[in-house]
């Protein structure tokens, strides 16, 4: 909801200015996305925001638009198929299901563009965020595609397109009164948080790939040319003219937190110790981590979690390790998919809360056979926002790097055979149980909008 987003900007601004009273040189904000927040012309929200791919309410609209426009045409023009991740179907859902809200809608915003609008009065959206608004955005041309915009969002004024590190306005008097940020402070456009974080850790050159360990796992790879595939998201990058290839799992840390809650543990340390005492492969236990469906590369909101190979000798350490290994198998699935489309990663950089402790990242490297770099500085997207702000006003050279490698996680060869065999089983388990999982998903629906 807007109150959370803008309220957080106000609160954080006032706390930072109290700690560091010197005048800020520039401001840049990133946030979750792609989202759809409908507002009136004064940027007042008309309903809570519809979030990114974890919100699957617009699956039917994505299917309808695909049937009307053609899957190949959508993929060719926009870089990705229409799924629960895309903003376009969410706008169609709003028109269909909440016509009164749609009638009053004059703007659609994401988290970062709401901050920009409330700080400056400017209605803009960065090219990366726009490229996740399929089918509204033409990836090759780098602009809104008007025929499809008129089909999906007729009559809705679309935001001016800018690059994330571009100055789009300055803080106005109203925003100053709320935030304390001085009037006239330059404001950069900002972008989706994952791409800001990728920039912050030096994921910038073609082949650089960020693995974001969090509630969900997100992968972002930079490219030197557009690459499209139905299993992944092709988008604009952060810097002018750049492109990227991305994947996002519906869960990763969410599954480990689920296991922590049902075991009654207050923290993860005891569970991690139990898992570390279990052999690689969890004594023949494989988990499918599709507890909330799956985004890339399956695009199946009705996929479900699975524990395969359970025996009476398995204990909670086995189950927790298997949950960690499930993320590793899913990351390998993504990396294999990248390679299949001619975009094999050259360097992996790991970020996020899940990198702490070392066990999870070590398991992922063992399963993928790929080393991972852990940066010295991993404070998140805000570090990338600061860089974008600096570049926007010309005080940061775009060719310099702020990122330094702190630790390199290297794969352990002694586990390669075990994980190769279990990865084979992991990949086979989903197609073998997909129809049954879909039957169960249908039983779990309570009102036609989501699982129990």
C-alpha positions in Angstrom: 0.0 0.0 0.0 1.1 3.6 -0.7 1.0 4.4 3.0 3.8 1.8 3.6 5.9 2.9 0.7 5.7 6.7 1.1 5.6 6.5 4.9 8.8 4.5 4.8 10.5 7.2 2.6 9.4 9.9 5.0 10.5 8.1 8.1 13.9 7.0 6.6 14.6 10.5 5.3 13.9 12.2 8.6 16.0 9.6 10.5 18.9 10.0 8.1 18.8 13.7 8.2 18.8 13.7 12.0 21.9 11.5 11.9 23.7 13.4 9.1 22.4 16.9 9.0 24.5 18.0 6.0 22.6 18.7 2.8 22.2 15.6 0.6 23.7 16.0 -2.9 21.0 13.9 -4.6 18.3 11.3 -3.8 17.5 8.0 -5.5 15.0 5.3 -4.3 14.5 1.8 -5.4 11.7 -0.6 -4.5 9.9 -3.8 -5.2 8.5 -4.4 -8.7 7.0 -4.8 -11.1 3.9 -3.6 -9.3 0.7 -1.7 -10.2 -0.4 1.0 -7.8 -3.4 3.0 -9.4 -3.7 6.6 -8.3 -5.5 9.7 -9.2 -3.8 12.7 -10.9 -2.4 13.8 -7.5 -0.8 10.5 -6.8 -3.3 9.5 -4.2 -3.7 5.7 -4.2 -7.1 4.2 -5.1 -6.4 0.7 -3.8 -3.5 -1.3 -2.3 -0.8 -2.0 -4.9 -0.9 -5.3 -6.8 2.5 -6.8 -6.3 5.0 -8.6 -8.6 4.9 -12.3 -9.6 4.0 -13.6 -6.2 0.5 -12.1 -6.8 -1.1 -14.5 -9.3 -4.5 -12.9 -9.5 -4.0 -11.9 -13.2 -3.2 -15.4 -14.6 -6.5 -15.5 -16.6 -5.8 -12.0 -18.0 -2.3 -13.0 -19.0 -3.8 -16.1 -20.8 -6.4 -13.9 -22.5 -3.9 -11.4 -23.8 -1.6 -14.1 -25.0 -4.4 -15.7 -27.0 -5.3 -12.3 -28.5 -1.8 -11.1 -29.3 0.0 -14.4 -29.9 2.7 -15.8 -27.7 5.5 -15.4 -30.3 4.6 -11.8 -30.9 4.6 -11.0 -27.2 7.9 -12.8 -26.7 9.5 -11.1 -29.7 8.4 -7.6 -28.9 8.5 -7.6 -25.1 11.2 -10.2 -24.3 9.1 -12.3 -22.1 5.8 -14.2 -22.1 2.9 -12.8 -20.1 2.8 -14.3 -16.6 2.0 -13.2 -13.1 5.2 -11.2 -13.1 4.1 -8.8 -15.9 2.3 -5.5 -15.1 0.1 -5.5 -18.2 -2.2 -8.3 -17.1 -2.5 -6.7 -13.7 -3.8 -3.6 -15.4 -6.3 -5.8 -17.3 -7.4 -7.4 -14.1 -8.0 -4.0 -12.6 -10.2 -3.0 -15.6 -12.1 -6.2 -15.4 -12.6 -6.7 -11.7 -12.6 -3.2 -10.3 -14.1 -1.0 -13.0 -14.9 1.8 -10.5 -11.2 2.0 -9.5 -10.2 1.9 -13.1 -12.6 4.7 -14.0 -10.8 7.0 -11.4 -7.3 5.9 -12.3 -5.1 8.6 -13.9 -1.6 7.2 -13.1 0.0 3.8 -12.4 3.0 3.7 -10.3 5.6 1.3 -8.8 7.4 1.7 -5.5 10.3 3.7 -6.8 8.2 5.8 -9.2 5.8 6.7 -6.4 8.7 8.0 -4.4 9.8 10.1 -7.3 6.3 11.4 -7.9 5.8 12.4 -4.3 9.3 14.0 -4.1 9.1 15.9 -7.4 5.7 15.8 -8.9 7.1 14.1 -12.0 5.3 11.1 -13.5 8.1 8.9 -14.8 9.1 5.3 -15.0 12.6 3.9 -15.6 13.2 1.8 -18.7 14.0 -1.3 -16.7 10.7 -1.2 -14.7 8.9 -0.4 -17.9 10.4 -3.5 -19.6 8.5 -5.6 -17.0 5.2 -4.1 -18.0 4.7 -6.5 -20.9 3.0 -6.2 -23.3 3.1 -2.4 -23.1 6.9 -2.0 -23.7 8.8 -2.6 -26.8 12.1 -4.1 -25.6 14.0 -3.6 -28.9 12.7 0.0 -29.6 13.0 1.0 -26.0 9.6 2.7 -25.8 5.9 2.2 -25.1 4.2 0.2 -27.9 1.1 2.3 -28.4 -1.2 -0.2 -30.1 -0.9 -2.7 -27.2 -1.0 0.1 -24.6 -4.4 1.2 -26.1 -5.6 -2.4 -25.9 -4.5 -3.1 -22.3 -4.9 0.3 -20.7 -7.1 2.5 -22.9 -7.1 6.1 -21.9 -4.5 5.7 -19.2 -1.7 8.3 -19.5 1.6 6.4 -19.4 4.7 7.7 -17.5 7.6 9.4 -19.3 10.4 6.9 -19.8 13.8 7.6 -18.2 16.9 5.7 -17.2 17.4 4.8 -13.5 20.4 7.1 -13.1 18.8 10.0 -14.8 17.9 13.2 -12.9 14.1 13.6 -13.4 13.4 16.6 -11.1 14.1 18.2 -7.7 12.5 18.0 -4.3 9.5 20.3 -4.1 8.2 22.3 -1.1 5.5 19.8 -0.3 7.9 16.9 -0.2 10.4 19.0 1.9 7.7 19.6 4.5 7.1 15.8 4.8 10.6 14.5 4.5 12.9 17.3 5.5 14.9 16.9 2.3 15.9 20.4 1.1 13.9 22.0 -1.7 15.8 21.7 -5.0 17.7 18.5 -4.2 18.1 16.5 -7.5 16.2 13.2 -7.6 17.2 10.3 -9.8 14.6 7.9 -11.3 15.6 4.8 -9.4 14.5 1.3 -10.4 13.5 -2.2 -9.1 15.5 -3.1 -6.0 17.1 -6.3 -7.4 18.7 -4.3 -10.3 19.9 -1.6 -8.0 21.5 -4.2 -5.8 23.1 -5.9 -8.8 24.7 -2.6 -9.7 25.9 -2.1 -6.1 28.0 -5.3 -6.1 29.6 -4.7 -9.5 27.3 -6.9 -11.6 27.7 -4.8 -14.7 29.7 -6.5 -17.4 28.3 -9.1 -19.8 28.1 -12.4 -18.1 28.1 -11.0 -14.6 25.3 -12.7 -12.6 23.8 -11.8 -9.2 22.2 -14.4 -7.0 20.0 -12.7 -4.4 19.4 -15.0 -1.4 16.2 -13.9 0.3 12.6 -14.9 0.9 12.7 -15.6 -2.8 15.8 -16.3 -4.9 16.4 -13.8 -7.7 19.0 -14.0 -10.5 20.1 -11.1 -12.7 22.6 -11.5 -15.5 23.9 -8.6 -17.6 24.1 -9.1 -21.4 25.8 -7.4 -24.3 22.8 -8.2 -26.6 19.1 -9.0 -26.1 18.4 -12.6 -25.5 14.8 -13.9 -25.2 13.5 -17.2 -24.2 10.0 -18.3 -23.0 11.4 -19.6 -19.8 13.1 -16.4 -18.6 12.6 -12.6 -18.3 14.5 -10.4 -20.8 14.6 -6.8 -19.6 16.4 -3.5 -20.0 19.3 -3.1 -17.6 20.1 -0.2 -15.4 22.5 1.8 -17.6 21.4 3.4 -20.9 21.1 0.8 -23.7 21.9 -2.2 -21.5 19.9 -5.4 -21.4 19.6 -8.2 -18.8 18.3 -11.7 -18.4 16.6 -12.6 -15.2 14.9 -15.4 -13.3 13.0 -15.5 -10.1 11.9 -18.3 -7.8 8.6 -18.1 -5.9 10.3 -19.2 -2.7 13.7 -20.0 -1.2 14.2 -18.4 2.2 10.4 -18.6 2.5 10.7 -22.4 2.7 13.5 -22.4 5.3 11.5 -20.0 7.4 8.4 -22.2 7.1 10.6 -25.1 8.4 11.9 -22.9 11.2 8.3 -22.0 12.3 7.0 -25.5 12.3 9.9 -26.8 14.3 9.4 -24.0 16.9 12.9 -22.7 16.6 13.4 -19.0 17.3 16.4 -18.6 15.0 18.2 -20.5 12.2 21.5 -21.3 14.0 20.4 -24.6 15.5 18.8 -25.8 12.3 21.9 -24.8 10.3 24.0 -26.8 12.7 21.7 -29.8 12.4 21.9 -29.5 8.6 25.7 -29.2 8.6 25.9 -32.5 10.4 24.0 -34.3 7.7 25.8 -35.7 4.6 25.6 -33.9 1.3 22.4 -35.1 -0.4 20.5 -35.4 2.9 20.8 -39.2 2.7 18.7 -39.5 -0.4 16.1 -36.8 0.3 14.9 -34.4 -2.4 12.7 -31.4 -2.0 10.8 -29.5 -4.7 10.6 -25.9 -3.3 7.4 -25.0 -5.2 5.5 -24.1 -2.0 4.0 -21.0 -3.7 4.0 -22.3 -7.2 7.0 -21.4 -9.3 8.0 -18.5 -11.5 10.9 -19.1 -13.8 11.7 -21.3 -15.6 8.4 -23.3 -15.1 5.9 -20.4 -14.9 3.5 -22.7 -13.1 1.4 -21.1 -10.3 -0.1 -24.5 -9.6 3.2 -26.3 -8.9 3.4 -27.5 -5.3 6.1 -28.5 -2.9 7.3 -32.1 -2.6 9.4 -34.2 -0.2 10.7 -37.3 -2.1 12.5 -40.2 -0.5 11.4 -39.9 3.1 12.3 -42.7 5.5 12.1 -43.2 9.2 15.8 -42.4 9.6 15.4 -38.9 8.3 15.3 -36.2 11.0 14.8 -32.5 11.0 18.4 -31.9 10.1 17.9 -33.9 6.9 14.7 -32.0 6.1 16.3 -28.6 6.6 19.4 -29.5 4.6 17.1 -30.8 1.8 15.3 -27.4 1.8 18.6 -25.7 1.4 19.6 -28.1 -1.3 16.3 -27.5 -3.1 17.4 -23.9 -3.7 20.7 -25.2 -5.1 19.0 -27.5 -7.5 16.7 -24.6 -8.6 19.6 -22.3 -9.1 21.3 -24.9 -11.2 18.1 -25.3 -13.2 18.3 -21.6 -13.9 22.0 -21.5 -14.8 21.5 -24.5 -17.1 18.6 -22.6 -18.8 20.8 -19.5 -19.2 23.4 -21.7 -20.9 20.9 -23.3 -23.2 20.0 -19.9 -24.6 23.6 -18.9 -25.1 24.0 -16.8 -22.0 26.1 -19.0 -19.7 27.1 -16.9 -16.7 30.8 -16.0 -16.4 30.8 -14.8 -12.8 28.4 -15.3 -9.9 28.1 -12.8 -7.1 26.0 -13.8 -4.1 24.1 -11.2 -2.0 21.2 -11.1 0.5 20.6 -12.2 4.0 21.0 -15.9 3.1 24.7 -15.6 2.5 25.4 -15.2 6.2 26.7 -18.3 7.9 28.2 -19.9 4.8 26.3 -23.2 4.7 23.7 -22.2 2.2 26.1 -20.6 -0.3 28.4 -23.6 0.0 25.6 -26.0 -0.8 24.7 -24.0 -3.9 28.3 -23.9 -5.1 28.6 -27.6 -4.5 25.4 -28.3 -6.5 26.1 -25.9 -9.4 29.8 -26.5 -9.6 30.3 -22.8 -9.8 32.2 -20.5 -7.4 30.4 -17.5 -5.9 31.9 -14.2 -4.9 30.7 -12.6 -1.7 31.3 -8.8 -1.7 32.9 -7.0 1.2 30.0 -4.5 1.2 26.5 -6.1 1.0 24.1 -3.5 2.4 21.6 -4.0 -0.3 19.9 -1.9 -3.0 20.4 1.3 -1.1 24.1 1.1 -2.0 23.2 0.9 -5.7 20.7 3.8 -5.2 23.5 6.0 -3.8 25.6 5.1 -6.8 22.8 6.0 -9.2 22.3 9.3 -7.4 26.0 10.1 -7.7 26.1 9.2 -11.4 22.9 11.3 -12.0 24.6 14.5 -10.8 28.0 13.6 -12.3 30.1 13.1 -9.1 30.5 9.3 -9.7 32.4 8.0 -12.7 30.3 5.2 -14.3 33.4 3.3 -15.2 34.6 3.0 -11.5 33.5 0.2 -9.2 32.5 0.4 -5.6 32.4 -3.4 -5.2 35.3 -5.4 -3.7 35.3 -9.2 -3.3 35.5 -10.4 0.3 35.2 -14.2 0.1 35.0 -16.7 -2.7 32.9 -19.9 -2.1 34.4 -22.7 -4.2 32.6 -26.0 -5.0 33.8 -29.1 -3.3 34.6 -31.8 -5.9 33.9 -34.7 -3.4 30.2 -33.9 -3.5 29.9 -33.5 -7.3 28.7 -37.1 -8.0 26.1 -37.2 -5.3 24.6 -33.9 -6.4 24.7 -34.8 -10.0 22.5 -37.8 -9.4 20.1 -36.0 -7.0 19.8 -33.1 -9.5 18.7 -35.6 -12.1 16.0 -36.8 -9.8 15.0 -33.3 -8.9 14.6 -32.4 -12.6 12.5 -35.5 -13.2 10.3 -35.1 -10.1 8.3 -32.1 -11.3 7.1 -33.4 -14.7 6.4 -36.8 -13.1 4.1 -35.2 -10.5 2.9 -32.1 -12.2 -0.7 -33.3 -13.0 -1.1 -34.6 -9.5 0.1 -31.3 -8.1 -2.4 -29.4 -10.2 -5.2 -31.6 -8.9 -4.2 -30.8 -5.4 -3.9 -27.1 -6.2 -7.5 -27.2 -7.5 -8.6 -28.7 -4.2 -6.8 -26.0 -2.2 -8.6 -23.1 -3.9 -11.2 -21.5 -1.6 -12.6 -18.7 -3.7 -11.0 -18.9 -7.1 -8.2 -16.4 -6.3 -5.6 -18.3 -4.4 -4.5 -21.3 -2.3 -5.5 -22.0 1.3 
